[in-house]
Amino acid sequence: DDGGRETLLLPMLFHPLVNGLEDSPDLELAAGATIAARYRVVERVGAGSFGEAYRCALGRGAAAGGTSGSASGSAWGVCVKVVRQQAEALLAAIDEVRALRRVREADPLGAHPVQRLVDYFFHREHLFVVTAFAGASLHDVCRGFPSHGERLAFFLGGGGLAALALQMADALALLHRLGVTHADVKPANLCMAPGPTF
């Protein structure tokens, strides 16, 4: 009896002629760098307590669907998160992968506005989590408006606020049906293009 436990297989990518793990505790990725012969860094898009995030294009060696057998990225490429080498960050990232796998299984065609898992793997002593790149966050969009009035006009004009609220409710309803609590709903975690996603 496994006690109802889930199994998460974590692919480990390494150079075939190198013994052990690669020594790279501080992984810095510049534009043009290649990650595991799968993804080419376009730009760094942010950092948080989990690590750093990069917008990437599919590299020459990128297999369709990645190691986890999932959907490809968006028209903007993929977002590759490089998780910090800290237990708390690693555990949070594993929880994120588990939740995104549930979403993918429940909504394989992407009918709900929830972030799409593309790939995940362990490489150069870091966990990498790859999702479809969804665009700017609501936080970034709001920072782009010089005044509070312009922000209000953006959301109230053309039913934008109602559409945003409906998409947020749809995404959260799906997560709750799957037994997933987001626990960090905020403007920085709401992507605005092509439609809001969590």
Protein Blocks (a to p, Z undefined) as FASTA:
>chain_A
ZZhpacddddddddfkbgcjdddfbacddehiaehhlaccfbdcbdcfklccddddddfk
lcghijnopacddfnbpadddddfbfklmmmmmmmmmmmmmmmmmmmnopaccdddfbdc
deehiacdddddebjcfklmmmmpmbfklmmmmmmgghlmmmmmmmmmmmmmmmmmnopa
fklacfklpcfbfbdcZZ
